[in-house]
Amino acid sequence: MERNYLLLTPGPLSTSETVRQAMLQDWCTWDKDYNEGIVTPLRHDLLAIAGLDESEYTTVLLQGSGTYCVEATIGAAVRPEDKLLILANGAYGKRMAQIADYYHINYVMVSLSETELVTGEVARRALEENPDVTHLSMVHSETTTGLLNRIEEVADVIRGKGITFIVDAMSSFAGVPIDIKGLGIDFLVSSANKCIQGVPGFGFIIAKKDKMLATKGNARSLSLDIYAQWETMEKGHGKWRFTSPTHVVRAFFQAMQELKAEGGIEARHRRYVENHRVLVDGMRELGFQTLLSDDKQGCIITSFYYPEATFDFADFYNKLKAKGFVIYPGKISDADTFRIGNIGDIFPDDIRALLKAIREVRG
Ligand SMILES: *Cc1c(COP(=O)(O)O)cnc(C)c1O
Protein backbone atom coordinates (compact mmCIF):
# COMPACT_ATOMS: atom_id res chain seq x y z
CA MET A 1 0.00 0.00 0.00
CA GLU A 2 1.30 3.41 -0.89
CA ARG A 3 2.48 5.59 1.96
CA ASN A 4 0.41 8.55 3.11
CA TYR A 5 3.64 10.44 3.80
CA LEU A 6 7.20 9.96 4.99
CA LEU A 7 7.70 10.60 8.69
CA LEU A 8 10.87 12.59 9.27
CA THR A 9 10.21 12.64 12.98
CA PRO A 10 11.73 11.12 16.13
CA GLY A 11 9.16 8.32 16.30
CA PRO A 12 6.89 6.81 15.47
CA LEU A 13 8.78 6.84 12.22
CA SER A 14 8.41 5.52 8.70
CA THR A 15 8.44 1.75 8.67
CA SER A 16 8.96 -0.57 5.74
CA GLU A 17 6.00 -2.02 3.93
CA THR A 18 7.04 -5.51 5.09
CA VAL A 19 6.98 -4.39 8.74
CA ARG A 20 3.48 -2.99 8.28
CA GLN A 21 2.36 -6.17 6.49
CA ALA A 22 3.62 -8.30 9.38
CA MET A 23 0.67 -6.99 11.40
CA LEU A 24 -1.95 -8.64 9.20
CA GLN A 25 -2.27 -11.82 11.31
CA ASP A 26 -3.75 -12.25 14.77
CA TRP A 27 -1.76 -14.09 17.44
CA CYS A 28 -2.76 -15.83 20.63
CA THR A 29 -0.86 -14.40 23.59
CA TRP A 30 -0.40 -17.68 25.41
CA ASP A 31 0.22 -19.90 22.40
CA LYS A 32 3.77 -21.19 22.04
CA ASP A 33 3.97 -20.12 18.37
CA TYR A 34 3.82 -16.57 19.66
CA ASN A 35 5.75 -16.80 22.93
CA GLU A 36 8.43 -19.26 21.88
CA GLY A 37 8.44 -18.42 18.20
CA ILE A 38 8.38 -14.63 18.33
CA VAL A 39 8.91 -13.16 21.81
CA THR A 40 11.72 -15.42 22.98
CA PRO A 41 13.81 -15.09 19.78
CA LEU A 42 13.32 -11.31 20.01
CA ARG A 43 14.69 -11.25 23.54
CA HIS A 44 17.74 -13.22 22.36
CA ASP A 45 18.18 -10.95 19.34
CA LEU A 46 18.09 -7.77 21.43
CA LEU A 47 21.08 -9.03 23.40
CA ALA A 48 22.79 -10.43 20.30
CA ILE A 49 22.66 -7.17 18.31
CA ALA A 50 24.04 -5.38 21.38
CA GLY A 51 26.90 -7.90 21.57
CA LEU A 52 25.90 -9.06 25.05
CA ASP A 53 26.24 -12.47 26.66
CA GLU A 54 23.06 -14.05 28.03
CA SER A 55 24.84 -15.25 31.13
CA GLU A 56 25.46 -11.63 32.17
CA TYR A 57 22.66 -9.59 30.59
CA THR A 58 18.95 -10.00 30.15
CA THR A 59 16.06 -8.14 28.64
CA VAL A 60 12.41 -7.50 29.37
CA LEU A 61 9.70 -6.13 27.09
CA LEU A 62 6.97 -3.93 28.53
CA GLN A 63 3.69 -2.58 27.14
CA GLY A 64 3.40 1.16 26.61
CA SER A 65 5.54 3.87 25.05
CA GLY A 66 9.18 4.51 25.87
CA THR A 67 8.39 6.67 28.88
CA TYR A 68 6.63 3.73 30.55
CA CYS A 69 9.89 1.81 30.41
CA VAL A 70 11.98 4.71 31.73
CA GLU A 71 9.49 5.07 34.58
CA ALA A 72 9.41 1.31 35.22
CA THR A 73 13.20 1.20 35.35
CA ILE A 74 13.68 4.17 37.65
CA GLY A 75 10.74 3.08 39.80
CA ALA A 76 12.17 -0.40 40.32
CA ALA A 77 15.91 0.27 40.36
CA VAL A 78 15.99 3.23 42.75
CA ARG A 79 14.83 2.28 46.26
CA PRO A 80 13.69 4.71 48.97
CA GLU A 81 17.12 4.55 50.66
CA ASP A 82 19.00 5.31 47.41
CA LYS A 83 19.95 8.63 45.83
CA LEU A 84 19.62 9.31 42.13
CA LEU A 85 21.68 11.80 40.15
CA ILE A 86 20.03 12.92 36.90
CA LEU A 87 22.15 14.70 34.30
CA ALA A 88 19.71 16.50 32.04
CA ASN A 89 19.92 18.79 29.02
CA GLY A 90 16.50 18.52 27.48
CA ALA A 91 12.91 17.42 27.86
CA TYR A 92 13.67 13.71 28.19
CA GLY A 93 16.27 14.23 30.90
CA LYS A 94 13.83 16.45 32.78
CA ARG A 95 11.15 13.80 32.40
CA MET A 96 13.30 11.51 34.55
CA ALA A 97 13.05 14.08 37.33
CA GLN A 98 9.26 14.20 36.89
CA ILE A 99 9.24 10.43 37.34
CA ALA A 100 11.43 10.74 40.43
CA ASP A 101 8.98 13.35 41.81
CA TYR A 102 6.02 11.01 41.35
CA TYR A 103 7.89 8.23 43.17
CA HIS A 104 9.20 10.53 45.92
CA ILE A 105 12.71 9.42 45.01
CA ASN A 106 15.62 11.13 46.69
CA TYR A 107 17.34 12.77 43.71
CA VAL A 108 19.37 15.69 42.44
CA MET A 109 19.18 16.94 38.90
CA VAL A 110 21.90 18.84 37.10
CA SER A 111 19.95 20.74 34.50
CA LEU A 112 22.10 22.10 31.69
CA SER A 113 21.00 24.31 28.86
CA GLU A 114 19.56 22.48 25.88
CA THR A 115 22.63 23.13 23.76
CA GLU A 116 25.17 22.05 26.39
CA LEU A 117 26.54 18.50 26.37
CA VAL A 118 26.44 16.13 29.32
CA THR A 119 30.13 15.31 29.64
CA GLY A 120 32.44 13.49 32.04
CA GLU A 121 33.29 16.84 33.60
CA VAL A 122 29.62 17.54 34.36
CA ALA A 123 29.33 14.11 36.02
CA ARG A 124 32.58 14.55 37.98
CA ARG A 125 31.50 17.89 39.44
CA ALA A 126 28.03 16.61 40.34
CA LEU A 127 29.48 13.59 42.11
CA GLU A 128 31.91 15.77 44.06
CA GLU A 129 28.95 17.74 45.37
CA ASN A 130 26.86 14.60 45.95
CA PRO A 131 29.19 11.82 47.10
CA ASP A 132 26.24 9.79 48.43
CA VAL A 133 24.76 9.14 44.97
CA THR A 134 23.92 5.47 44.31
CA HIS A 135 22.35 5.75 40.83
CA LEU A 136 23.05 7.95 37.82
CA SER A 137 20.64 8.40 34.93
CA MET A 138 20.97 10.30 31.70
CA VAL A 139 19.77 10.42 28.12
CA HIS A 140 22.12 9.34 25.33
CA SER A 141 20.58 10.95 22.25
CA GLU A 142 18.58 13.92 23.60
CA THR A 143 15.84 14.00 21.00
CA THR A 144 14.77 17.45 22.18
CA THR A 145 17.59 18.91 20.09
CA GLY A 146 19.47 16.02 18.47
CA LEU A 147 22.45 16.32 20.73
CA LEU A 148 24.48 13.17 21.46
CA ASN A 149 25.60 13.11 25.07
CA ARG A 150 28.99 11.72 26.06
CA ILE A 151 27.96 8.51 27.81
CA GLU A 152 31.51 7.18 27.35
CA GLU A 153 32.99 10.02 29.42
CA VAL A 154 30.35 9.66 32.13
CA ALA A 155 31.01 5.90 32.21
CA ASP A 156 34.72 6.61 32.79
CA VAL A 157 33.90 8.90 35.70
CA ILE A 158 31.64 6.43 37.53
CA ARG A 159 33.57 3.25 36.75
CA GLY A 160 34.42 1.31 39.92
CA LYS A 161 32.32 3.55 42.16
CA GLY A 162 29.45 1.08 42.52
CA ILE A 163 26.96 3.53 40.99
CA THR A 164 24.10 2.00 39.02
CA PHE A 165 24.12 3.48 35.52
CA ILE A 166 20.73 4.00 33.82
CA VAL A 167 20.72 5.21 30.22
CA ASP A 168 17.71 6.35 28.20
CA ALA A 169 18.96 5.27 24.79
CA MET A 170 15.46 5.46 23.37
CA SER A 171 16.34 7.25 20.16
CA SER A 172 19.89 5.92 19.77
CA PHE A 173 19.86 2.19 20.50
CA ALA A 174 20.35 0.27 17.22
CA GLY A 175 21.04 3.52 15.37
CA VAL A 176 24.29 4.39 17.15
CA PRO A 177 26.67 1.65 18.34
CA ILE A 178 26.74 1.48 22.17
CA ASP A 179 29.21 -0.71 24.05
CA ILE A 180 26.81 -1.52 26.89
CA LYS A 181 29.20 -3.87 28.66
CA GLY A 182 32.31 -1.75 28.13
CA LEU A 183 30.51 1.32 29.46
CA GLY A 184 29.14 -0.56 32.46
CA ILE A 185 25.53 0.35 31.64
CA ASP A 186 23.27 -1.45 34.10
CA PHE A 187 19.91 -0.53 32.56
CA LEU A 188 19.45 0.64 28.98
CA VAL A 189 15.97 1.64 27.88
CA SER A 190 14.63 1.88 24.34
CA SER A 191 11.39 1.24 22.47
CA ALA A 192 9.94 -0.55 19.47
CA ASN A 193 9.29 2.52 17.36
CA LYS A 194 12.73 4.09 17.21
CA CYS A 195 15.89 2.80 15.52
CA ILE A 196 14.82 -0.84 15.25
CA GLN A 197 12.09 0.60 13.02
CA GLY A 198 9.07 -1.14 14.46
CA VAL A 199 5.69 0.40 15.24
CA PRO A 200 4.75 1.92 18.62
CA GLY A 201 3.25 -0.10 21.47
CA PHE A 202 5.99 -1.39 23.75
CA GLY A 203 9.49 -0.72 24.97
CA PHE A 204 12.30 -2.84 26.30
CA ILE A 205 14.95 -2.74 28.96
CA ILE A 206 18.34 -4.37 28.56
CA ALA A 207 19.83 -4.97 31.99
CA LYS A 208 22.74 -6.48 33.78
CA LYS A 209 21.21 -9.69 35.10
CA ASP A 210 22.24 -9.19 38.73
CA LYS A 211 20.75 -5.66 38.67
CA MET A 212 17.49 -6.97 37.23
CA LEU A 213 17.31 -9.63 39.94
CA ALA A 214 17.96 -6.98 42.57
CA THR A 215 14.80 -5.08 41.57
CA LYS A 216 12.64 -7.86 43.01
CA GLY A 217 10.03 -6.37 45.32
CA ASN A 218 11.08 -2.74 44.67
CA ALA A 219 8.46 -1.62 42.16
CA ARG A 220 5.78 0.74 43.42
CA SER A 221 3.53 0.07 40.44
CA LEU A 222 1.95 -3.25 39.53
CA SER A 223 1.90 -2.83 35.75
CA LEU A 224 5.37 -1.27 35.69
CA ASP A 225 7.00 -3.96 37.83
CA ILE A 226 9.90 -4.95 35.59
CA TYR A 227 10.93 -7.82 37.85
CA ALA A 228 7.48 -9.43 37.76
CA GLN A 229 7.30 -8.92 33.99
CA TRP A 230 10.78 -10.36 33.55
CA GLU A 231 10.06 -13.35 35.76
CA THR A 232 6.88 -14.15 33.82
CA MET A 233 8.78 -13.92 30.52
CA GLU A 234 11.54 -16.16 31.83
CA LYS A 235 9.30 -18.81 33.37
CA GLY A 236 6.62 -18.60 30.69
CA HIS A 237 9.11 -18.75 27.77
CA GLY A 238 8.15 -15.36 26.40
CA LYS A 239 4.81 -14.88 28.12
CA TRP A 240 3.75 -11.31 28.96
CA ARG A 241 1.92 -10.70 32.26
CA PHE A 242 -0.99 -8.78 30.78
CA THR A 243 -2.35 -8.47 27.23
CA SER A 244 0.60 -8.36 24.89
CA PRO A 245 0.56 -5.96 21.91
CA THR A 246 0.74 -8.99 19.60
CA HIS A 247 0.61 -7.24 16.23
CA VAL A 248 3.21 -4.73 17.32
CA VAL A 249 5.48 -7.47 18.61
CA ARG A 250 5.12 -9.41 15.35
CA ALA A 251 6.00 -6.24 13.41
CA PHE A 252 9.01 -5.75 15.67
CA PHE A 253 10.09 -9.31 14.91
CA GLN A 254 10.04 -8.43 11.21
CA ALA A 255 11.87 -5.16 11.88
CA MET A 256 14.56 -7.10 13.73
CA GLN A 257 15.07 -9.43 10.74
CA GLU A 258 15.41 -6.33 8.54
CA LEU A 259 17.95 -4.78 10.89
CA LYS A 260 20.04 -7.95 10.72
CA ALA A 261 19.66 -8.13 6.92
CA GLU A 262 20.88 -4.53 6.64
CA GLY A 263 24.07 -5.60 8.42
CA GLY A 264 23.22 -4.83 12.04
CA ILE A 265 23.72 -1.70 14.09
CA GLU A 266 26.97 -0.55 12.41
CA ALA A 267 25.36 -0.63 8.96
CA ARG A 268 22.23 1.13 10.15
CA HIS A 269 24.38 3.77 11.81
CA ARG A 270 26.21 4.39 8.53
CA ARG A 271 22.89 4.93 6.73
CA TYR A 272 21.65 7.36 9.37
CA VAL A 273 24.97 9.24 9.29
CA GLU A 274 24.66 9.58 5.53
CA ASN A 275 21.02 10.72 5.80
CA HIS A 276 22.14 13.33 8.30
CA ARG A 277 25.08 14.47 6.15
CA VAL A 278 22.94 14.87 3.04
CA LEU A 279 20.30 16.73 5.06
CA VAL A 280 22.62 19.18 6.79
CA ASP A 281 24.68 19.92 3.67
CA GLY A 282 21.50 20.49 1.65
CA MET A 283 19.79 22.63 4.30
CA ARG A 284 22.87 24.81 4.73
CA GLU A 285 22.96 25.28 0.97
CA LEU A 286 19.34 26.46 1.20
CA GLY A 287 20.34 29.00 3.86
CA PHE A 288 19.22 27.16 7.02
CA GLN A 289 21.41 26.99 10.11
CA THR A 290 21.63 24.16 12.62
CA LEU A 291 20.95 24.83 16.30
CA LEU A 292 23.94 22.73 17.37
CA SER A 293 27.54 22.84 16.28
CA ASP A 294 28.63 19.70 14.43
CA ASP A 295 30.69 18.37 17.37
CA LYS A 296 27.59 18.09 19.59
CA GLN A 297 25.20 16.86 16.94
CA GLY A 298 24.16 13.22 16.61
CA CYS A 299 22.87 11.54 13.45
CA ILE A 300 19.34 10.86 14.74
CA ILE A 301 17.52 14.19 14.43
CA THR A 302 18.59 17.75 13.61
CA SER A 303 17.22 21.08 14.86
CA PHE A 304 17.22 24.03 12.47
CA TYR A 305 16.65 27.67 13.30
CA TYR A 306 13.79 29.44 11.61
CA PRO A 307 15.45 31.04 8.56
CA GLU A 308 13.90 34.48 9.21
CA ALA A 309 11.82 36.16 11.89
CA THR A 310 8.71 36.07 9.70
CA PHE A 311 9.03 32.32 9.03
CA ASP A 312 5.63 30.60 9.30
CA PHE A 313 6.30 27.06 10.52
CA ALA A 314 2.67 25.92 10.24
CA ASP A 315 2.55 26.99 6.60
CA PHE A 316 5.94 25.37 5.85
CA TYR A 317 4.78 22.18 7.60
CA ASN A 318 1.50 22.01 5.68
CA LYS A 319 3.14 22.62 2.32
CA LEU A 320 5.73 19.90 2.95
CA LYS A 321 3.04 17.54 4.15
CA ALA A 322 1.13 18.12 0.93
CA LYS A 323 4.30 17.00 -0.87
CA GLY A 324 4.52 13.84 1.26
CA PHE A 325 6.93 14.82 4.05
CA VAL A 326 6.05 15.27 7.71
CA ILE A 327 8.61 17.17 9.79
CA TYR A 328 8.57 18.09 13.47
CA PRO A 329 8.22 21.30 15.46
CA GLY A 330 11.04 22.39 17.76
CA LYS A 331 10.92 21.60 21.45
CA ILE A 332 13.27 24.08 23.06
CA SER A 333 12.44 27.12 25.08
CA ASP A 334 14.83 29.85 24.00
CA ALA A 335 14.98 29.67 20.20
CA ASP A 336 12.57 29.18 17.32
CA THR A 337 13.50 25.90 15.72
CA PHE A 338 12.05 22.93 13.90
CA ARG A 339 13.37 19.40 13.65
CA ILE A 340 13.94 16.87 10.90
CA GLY A 341 14.57 13.22 11.75
CA ASN A 342 16.87 10.88 9.85
CA ILE A 343 15.76 7.60 11.37
CA GLY A 344 13.31 5.00 10.12
CA ASP A 345 12.96 3.43 6.70
CA ILE A 346 14.52 6.56 5.21
CA PHE A 347 17.36 6.63 2.71
CA PRO A 348 19.62 9.37 1.34
CA ASP A 349 17.43 9.64 -1.78
CA ASP A 350 14.42 10.36 0.44
CA ILE A 351 16.38 13.19 2.03
CA ARG A 352 17.29 14.50 -1.45
CA ALA A 353 13.60 14.43 -2.37
CA LEU A 354 12.79 16.32 0.83
CA LEU A 355 15.41 18.96 0.01
CA LYS A 356 13.90 19.37 -3.45
CA ALA A 357 10.47 19.84 -1.86
CA ILE A 358 11.85 22.41 0.61
CA ARG A 359 13.46 24.30 -2.28
CA GLU A 360 10.09 24.40 -4.08
CA VAL A 361 8.17 25.43 -0.97
CA ARG A 362 10.64 28.20 -0.23
CA GLY A 363 10.34 29.41 -3.84
C1 LIG B 1 11.04 8.91 22.19
C2 LIG B 1 11.82 9.13 23.41
C3 LIG B 1 11.34 8.74 24.68
C4 LIG B 1 9.99 8.12 24.90
O1 LIG B 1 8.97 8.90 24.52
P1 LIG B 1 7.52 8.27 24.40
O2 LIG B 1 6.71 9.41 23.88
O3 LIG B 1 7.12 7.80 25.73
O4 LIG B 1 7.66 7.13 23.44
C5 LIG B 1 12.16 8.90 25.78
N1 LIG B 1 13.39 9.42 25.65
C6 LIG B 1 13.88 9.80 24.46
C7 LIG B 1 15.27 10.35 24.40
C8 LIG B 1 13.12 9.68 23.31
O5 LIG B 1 13.62 10.06 22.12
The ligand as a Gaussian input file, in Angstrom:
#p B3LYP/6-31G(d) Opt

LIG

0 1
 C       11.039000       8.907000      22.189000
 C       11.819000       9.130000      23.413000
 C       11.341000       8.743000      24.683000
 C        9.993000       8.119000      24.898000
 O        8.967000       8.902000      24.519000
 P        7.524000       8.270000      24.397000
 O        6.706000       9.406000      23.884000
 O        7.124000       7.800000      25.728000
 O        7.663000       7.129000      23.442000
 C       12.163000       8.900000      25.778000
 N       13.393000       9.415000      25.653000
 C       13.884000       9.803000      24.458000
 C       15.271000      10.347000      24.402000
 C       13.118000       9.679000      23.307000
 O       13.616000      10.057000      22.117000

